[in-house]
Amino acid sequence: MDKLVVRSCSLSPSALGGAFLLPMPRRRCASPAEPAPLPLRVNDMLFLTEYLRNGRNATRAYMVVHPKAKYTSAESSAHDLLSKPKVQQELARRVQAEGGITKEMVESTLLQALAWANEKHDHLAVASIGMDCAKLAGFLVEKRQDITPPASLNEDQLREALRVRGFIPVPVN
């Protein structure tokens, strides 16, 4: 329904019998564009990276990014930082990008499987899960050799490589 608006005219109100009502189409006001959210500060990004890396210990993450901060101030500042909506959005985005898999989730799953294997007296599973737990904790590092096949060189390339290394070719009779 159209809105009725009182309009006045240049004639005197007494000549027209006062103000008169005319239907006017409703104008759509353009809503002011919401400002784009500001990106996180560099320190906030570093805090989030350290927070996710160290097992979600906010105080320790804050102290890594701000090494001169005292423990009590780092504790409250980390809490304040994690309370910011922008930081929470970025944290949710990062966790979702990782597929929701966190170190804590893997640890708890491995420990549950270890308890189950101990109950069932499955010693092979206990040993395997124990090794996985040790690797996750950083106690064991897999040692892998990178074996690359030697490059096959033709005769001219071999002579050039030997010459570069200081070998003098001896003529063959």
C-alpha positions as protocol buffer text, in pm:
chain_id: "A"
residue {
  index: 1
  type: MET
  ca { x: 0 y: 0 z: 0 }
}
residue {
  index: 2
  type: ASP
  ca { x: 127 y: 345 z: -85 }
}
residue {
  index: 3
  type: LYS
  ca { x: 210 y: 578 z: 194 }
}
residue {
  index: 4
  type: LEU
  ca { x: 17 y: 903 z: 224 }
}
residue {
  index: 5
  type: VAL
  ca { x: 232 y: 1209 z: 260 }
}
residue {
  index: 6
  type: VAL
  ca { x: 127 y: 1561 z: 342 }
}
residue {
  index: 7
  type: ARG
  ca { x: 246 y: 1802 z: 76 }
}
residue {
  index: 8
  type: SER
  ca { x: 235 y: 2173 z: 82 }
}
residue {
  index: 9
  type: CYS
  ca { x: 209 y: 2399 z: -216 }
}
residue {
  index: 10
  type: SER
  ca { x: 311 y: 2753 z: -297 }
}
residue {
  index: 11
  type: LEU
  ca { x: -46 y: 2875 z: -273 }
}
residue {
  index: 12
  type: SER
  ca { x: -172 y: 2979 z: 62 }
}
residue {
  index: 13
  type: PRO
  ca { x: -331 y: 2703 z: 265 }
}
residue {
  index: 14
  type: SER
  ca { x: -651 y: 2908 z: 297 }
}
residue {
  index: 15
  type: ALA
  ca { x: -693 y: 2919 z: -80 }
}
residue {
  index: 16
  type: LEU
  ca { x: -678 y: 2542 z: -107 }
}
residue {
  index: 17
  type: GLY
  ca { x: -850 y: 2473 z: 217 }
}
residue {
  index: 18
  type: GLY
  ca { x: -533 y: 2374 z: 396 }
}
residue {
  index: 19
  type: ALA
  ca { x: -285 y: 2100 z: 318 }
}
residue {
  index: 20
  type: PHE
  ca { x: -400 y: 1816 z: 105 }
}
residue {
  index: 21
  type: LEU
  ca { x: -306 y: 1450 z: 98 }
}
residue {
  index: 22
  type: LEU
  ca { x: -154 y: 1284 z: -207 }
}
residue {
  index: 23
  type: PRO
  ca { x: -47 y: 923 z: -238 }
}
residue {
  index: 24
  type: MET
  ca { x: 330 y: 897 z: -290 }
}
residue {
  index: 25
  type: PRO
  ca { x: 521 y: 592 z: -386 }
}
residue {
  index: 26
  type: ARG
  ca { x: 744 y: 462 z: -111 }
}
residue {
  index: 27
  type: ARG
  ca { x: 1109 y: 525 z: -176 }
}
residue {
  index: 28
  type: ARG
  ca { x: 1351 y: 251 z: -110 }
}
residue {
  index: 29
  type: CYS
  ca { x: 1638 y: 386 z: 87 }
}
residue {
  index: 30
  type: ALA
  ca { x: 1969 y: 237 z: 0 }
}
residue {
  index: 31
  type: SER
  ca { x: 2101 y: 84 z: 316 }
}
residue {
  index: 32
  type: PRO
  ca { x: 2447 y: 202 z: 395 }
}
residue {
  index: 33
  type: ALA
  ca { x: 2698 y: -59 z: 291 }
}
residue {
  index: 34
  type: GLU
  ca { x: 2848 y: -234 z: 587 }
}
residue {
  index: 35
  type: PRO
  ca { x: 3218 y: -176 z: 604 }
}
residue {
  index: 36
  type: ALA
  ca { x: 3421 y: -482 z: 519 }
}
residue {
  index: 37
  type: PRO
  ca { x: 3568 y: -640 z: 829 }
}
residue {
  index: 38
  type: LEU
  ca { x: 3926 y: -541 z: 880 }
}
residue {
  index: 39
  type: PRO
  ca { x: 4175 y: -823 z: 838 }
}
residue {
  index: 40
  type: LEU
  ca { x: 4346 y: -961 z: 1143 }
}
residue {
  index: 41
  type: ARG
  ca { x: 4664 y: -798 z: 1258 }
}
residue {
  index: 42
  type: VAL
  ca { x: 4992 y: -979 z: 1196 }
}
residue {
  index: 43
  type: ASN
  ca { x: 5033 y: -1048 z: 1568 }
}
residue {
  index: 44
  type: ASP
  ca { x: 4684 y: -1201 z: 1580 }
}
residue {
  index: 45
  type: MET
  ca { x: 4767 y: -1429 z: 1287 }
}
residue {
  index: 46
  type: LEU
  ca { x: 5095 y: -1532 z: 1452 }
}
residue {
  index: 47
  type: PHE
  ca { x: 4906 y: -1597 z: 1776 }
}
residue {
  index: 48
  type: LEU
  ca { x: 4655 y: -1822 z: 1600 }
}
residue {
  index: 49
  type: THR
  ca { x: 4929 y: -2014 z: 1422 }
}
residue {
  index: 50
  type: GLU
  ca { x: 5115 y: -2074 z: 1748 }
}
residue {
  index: 51
  type: TYR
  ca { x: 4789 y: -2150 z: 1931 }
}
residue {
  index: 52
  type: LEU
  ca { x: 4706 y: -2430 z: 1688 }
}
residue {
  index: 53
  type: ARG
  ca { x: 5066 y: -2553 z: 1674 }
}
residue {
  index: 54
  type: ASN
  ca { x: 5117 y: -2589 z: 2048 }
}
residue {
  index: 55
  type: GLY
  ca { x: 4800 y: -2780 z: 2125 }
}
residue {
  index: 56
  type: ARG
  ca { x: 4571 y: -2481 z: 2188 }
}
residue {
  index: 57
  type: ASN
  ca { x: 4751 y: -2335 z: 2487 }
}
residue {
  index: 58
  type: ALA
  ca { x: 4652 y: -1970 z: 2452 }
}
residue {
  index: 59
  type: THR
  ca { x: 4879 y: -1830 z: 2725 }
}
residue {
  index: 60
  type: ARG
  ca { x: 5188 y: -2000 z: 2587 }
}
residue {
  index: 61
  type: ALA
  ca { x: 5098 y: -1891 z: 2232 }
}
residue {
  index: 62
  type: TYR
  ca { x: 5060 y: -1530 z: 2347 }
}
residue {
  index: 63
  type: MET
  ca { x: 5397 y: -1541 z: 2525 }
}
residue {
  index: 64
  type: VAL
  ca { x: 5567 y: -1675 z: 2212 }
}
residue {
  index: 65
  type: VAL
  ca { x: 5429 y: -1388 z: 2004 }
}
residue {
  index: 66
  type: HIS
  ca { x: 5485 y: -1131 z: 2280 }
}
residue {
  index: 67
  type: PRO
  ca { x: 5796 y: -1253 z: 2467 }
}
residue {
  index: 68
  type: LYS
  ca { x: 5813 y: -954 z: 2706 }
}
residue {
  index: 69
  type: ALA
  ca { x: 5460 y: -1014 z: 2840 }
}
residue {
  index: 70
  type: LYS
  ca { x: 5422 y: -1137 z: 3197 }
}
residue {
  index: 71
  type: TYR
  ca { x: 5239 y: -1463 z: 3253 }
}
residue {
  index: 72
  type: THR
  ca { x: 4929 y: -1307 z: 3412 }
}
residue {
  index: 73
  type: SER
  ca { x: 4895 y: -1040 z: 3146 }
}
residue {
  index: 74
  type: ALA
  ca { x: 4951 y: -1300 z: 2872 }
}
residue {
  index: 75
  type: GLU
  ca { x: 4677 y: -1512 z: 3025 }
}
residue {
  index: 76
  type: SER
  ca { x: 4418 y: -1233 z: 3021 }
}
residue {
  index: 77
  type: SER
  ca { x: 4530 y: -1091 z: 2685 }
}
residue {
  index: 78
  type: ALA
  ca { x: 4510 y: -1435 z: 2523 }
}
residue {
  index: 79
  type: HIS
  ca { x: 4159 y: -1476 z: 2661 }
}
residue {
  index: 80
  type: ASP
  ca { x: 4059 y: -1133 z: 2530 }
}
residue {
  index: 81
  type: LEU
  ca { x: 4210 y: -1212 z: 2192 }
}
residue {
  index: 82
  type: LEU
  ca { x: 4024 y: -1542 z: 2164 }
}
residue {
  index: 83
  type: SER
  ca { x: 3700 y: -1360 z: 2254 }
}
residue {
  index: 84
  type: LYS
  ca { x: 3718 y: -1134 z: 1948 }
}
residue {
  index: 85
  type: PRO
  ca { x: 3471 y: -1238 z: 1676 }
}
residue {
  index: 86
  type: LYS
  ca { x: 3727 y: -1187 z: 1397 }
}
residue {
  index: 87
  type: VAL
  ca { x: 3973 y: -1418 z: 1571 }
}
residue {
  index: 88
  type: GLN
  ca { x: 3702 y: -1677 z: 1635 }
}
residue {
  index: 89
  type: GLN
  ca { x: 3603 y: -1669 z: 1266 }
}
residue {
  index: 90
  type: GLU
  ca { x: 3962 y: -1716 z: 1154 }
}
residue {
  index: 91
  type: LEU
  ca { x: 4012 y: -1998 z: 1405 }
}
residue {
  index: 92
  type: ALA
  ca { x: 3698 y: -2173 z: 1281 }
}
residue {
  index: 93
  type: ARG
  ca { x: 3812 y: -2128 z: 921 }
}
residue {
  index: 94
  type: ARG
  ca { x: 4151 y: -2281 z: 995 }
}
residue {
  index: 95
  type: VAL
  ca { x: 4007 y: -2576 z: 1185 }
}
residue {
  index: 96
  type: GLN
  ca { x: 3761 y: -2638 z: 903 }
}
residue {
  index: 97
  type: ALA
  ca { x: 4042 y: -2614 z: 646 }
}
residue {
  index: 98
  type: GLU
  ca { x: 4229 y: -2886 z: 836 }
}
residue {
  index: 99
  type: GLY
  ca { x: 3919 y: -3102 z: 814 }
}
residue {
  index: 100
  type: GLY
  ca { x: 3856 y: -3060 z: 1184 }
}
residue {
  index: 101
  type: ILE
  ca { x: 4140 y: -3299 z: 1265 }
}
residue {
  index: 102
  type: THR
  ca { x: 4352 y: -3175 z: 1550 }
}
residue {
  index: 103
  type: LYS
  ca { x: 4645 y: -3322 z: 1736 }
}
residue {
  index: 104
  type: GLU
  ca { x: 4430 y: -3366 z: 2047 }
}
residue {
  index: 105
  type: MET
  ca { x: 4169 y: -3560 z: 1852 }
}
residue {
  index: 106
  type: VAL
  ca { x: 4431 y: -3797 z: 1709 }
}
residue {
  index: 107
  type: GLU
  ca { x: 4592 y: -3841 z: 2054 }
}
residue {
  index: 108
  type: SER
  ca { x: 4261 y: -3923 z: 2221 }
}
residue {
  index: 109
  type: THR
  ca { x: 4168 y: -4169 z: 1946 }
}
residue {
  index: 110
  type: LEU
  ca { x: 4504 y: -4342 z: 1973 }
}
residue {
  index: 111
  type: LEU
  ca { x: 4479 y: -4362 z: 2351 }
}
residue {
  index: 112
  type: GLN
  ca { x: 4128 y: -4510 z: 2327 }
}
residue {
  index: 113
  type: ALA
  ca { x: 4253 y: -4768 z: 2078 }
}
residue {
  index: 114
  type: LEU
  ca { x: 4547 y: -4845 z: 2307 }
}
residue {
  index: 115
  type: ALA
  ca { x: 4314 y: -4902 z: 2602 }
}
residue {
  index: 116
  type: TRP
  ca { x: 4094 y: -5128 z: 2388 }
}
residue {
  index: 117
  type: ALA
  ca { x: 4396 y: -5329 z: 2266 }
}
residue {
  index: 118
  type: ASN
  ca { x: 4518 y: -5370 z: 2625 }
}
residue {
  index: 119
  type: GLU
  ca { x: 4175 y: -5499 z: 2730 }
}
residue {
  index: 120
  type: LYS
  ca { x: 4174 y: -5752 z: 2445 }
}
residue {
  index: 121
  type: HIS
  ca { x: 4538 y: -5852 z: 2517 }
}
residue {
  index: 122
  type: ASP
  ca { x: 4627 y: -5779 z: 2154 }
}
residue {
  index: 123
  type: HIS
  ca { x: 5000 y: -5726 z: 2198 }
}
residue {
  index: 124
  type: LEU
  ca { x: 5067 y: -5657 z: 1831 }
}
residue {
  index: 125
  type: ALA
  ca { x: 4807 y: -5378 z: 1826 }
}
residue {
  index: 126
  type: VAL
  ca { x: 4944 y: -5238 z: 2154 }
}
residue {
  index: 127
  type: ALA
  ca { x: 5295 y: -5223 z: 2007 }
}
residue {
  index: 128
  type: SER
  ca { x: 5174 y: -5063 z: 1683 }
}
residue {
  index: 129
  type: ILE
  ca { x: 4958 y: -4804 z: 1859 }
}
residue {
  index: 130
  type: GLY
  ca { x: 5239 y: -4733 z: 2105 }
}
residue {
  index: 131
  type: MET
  ca { x: 5473 y: -4658 z: 1814 }
}
residue {
  index: 132
  type: ASP
  ca { x: 5213 y: -4429 z: 1658 }
}
residue {
  index: 133
  type: CYS
  ca { x: 5174 y: -4243 z: 1989 }
}
residue {
  index: 134
  type: ALA
  ca { x: 5552 y: -4205 z: 2019 }
}
residue {
  index: 135
  type: LYS
  ca { x: 5575 y: -4068 z: 1665 }
}
residue {
  index: 136
  type: LEU
  ca { x: 5292 y: -3823 z: 1729 }
}
residue {
  index: 137
  type: ALA
  ca { x: 5457 y: -3705 z: 2051 }
}
residue {
  index: 138
  type: GLY
  ca { x: 5781 y: -3649 z: 1861 }
}
residue {
  index: 139
  type: PHE
  ca { x: 5983 y: -3918 z: 2040 }
}
residue {
  index: 140
  type: LEU
  ca { x: 6043 y: -4113 z: 1719 }
}
residue {
  index: 141
  type: VAL
  ca { x: 6126 y: -3980 z: 1379 }
}
residue {
  index: 142
  type: GLU
  ca { x: 6098 y: -4199 z: 1075 }
}
residue {
  index: 143
  type: LYS
  ca { x: 6427 y: -4239 z: 899 }
}
residue {
  index: 144
  type: ARG
  ca { x: 6386 y: -4248 z: 526 }
}
residue {
  index: 145
  type: GLN
  ca { x: 6658 y: -4277 z: 270 }
}
residue {
  index: 146
  type: ASP
  ca { x: 6623 y: -4090 z: -50 }
}
residue {
  index: 147
  type: ILE
  ca { x: 6762 y: -4331 z: -305 }
}
residue {
  index: 148
  type: THR
  ca { x: 6789 y: -4172 z: -642 }
}
residue {
  index: 149
  type: PRO
  ca { x: 6921 y: -4373 z: -932 }
}
residue {
  index: 150
  type: PRO
  ca { x: 7247 y: -4242 z: -1071 }
}
residue {
  index: 151
  type: ALA
  ca { x: 7206 y: -4032 z: -1377 }
}
residue {
  index: 152
  type: SER
  ca { x: 7298 y: -4211 z: -1696 }
}
residue {
  index: 153
  type: LEU
  ca { x: 7563 y: -4013 z: -1879 }
}
residue {
  index: 154
  type: ASN
  ca { x: 7677 y: -4059 z: -2233 }
}
residue {
  index: 155
  type: GLU
  ca { x: 8050 y: -4075 z: -2309 }
}
residue {
  index: 156
  type: ASP
  ca { x: 8090 y: -3701 z: -2379 }
}
residue {
  index: 157
  type: GLN
  ca { x: 7904 y: -3602 z: -2059 }
}
residue {
  index: 158
  type: LEU
  ca { x: 8118 y: -3844 z: -1857 }
}
residue {
  index: 159
  type: ARG
  ca { x: 8441 y: -3700 z: -2000 }
}
residue {
  index: 160
  type: GLU
  ca { x: 8321 y: -3345 z: -1922 }
}
residue {
  index: 161
  type: ALA
  ca { x: 8226 y: -3439 z: -1564 }
}
residue {
  index: 162
  type: LEU
  ca { x: 8566 y: -3602 z: -1508 }
}
residue {
  index: 163
  type: ARG
  ca { x: 8748 y: -3303 z: -1660 }
}
residue {
  index: 164
  type: VAL
  ca { x: 8560 y: -3064 z: -1430 }
}
residue {
  index: 165
  type: ARG
  ca { x: 8667 y: -3271 z: -1130 }
}
residue {
  index: 166
  type: GLY
  ca { x: 9031 y: -3259 z: -1237 }
}
residue {
  index: 167
  type: PHE
  ca { x: 9078 y: -3596 z: -1402 }
}
residue {
  index: 168
  type: ILE
  ca { x: 9289 y: -3598 z: -1714 }
}
residue {
  index: 169
  type: PRO
  ca { x: 9179 y: -3834 z: -1986 }
}
residue {
  index: 170
  type: VAL
  ca { x: 9440 y: -4086 z: -2093 }
}
residue {
  index: 171
  type: PRO
  ca { x: 9438 y: -4183 z: -2459 }
}
residue {
  index: 172
  type: VAL
  ca { x: 9359 y: -4548 z: -2516 }
}
residue {
  index: 173
  type: ASN
  ca { x: 9566 y: -4738 z: -2778 }
}
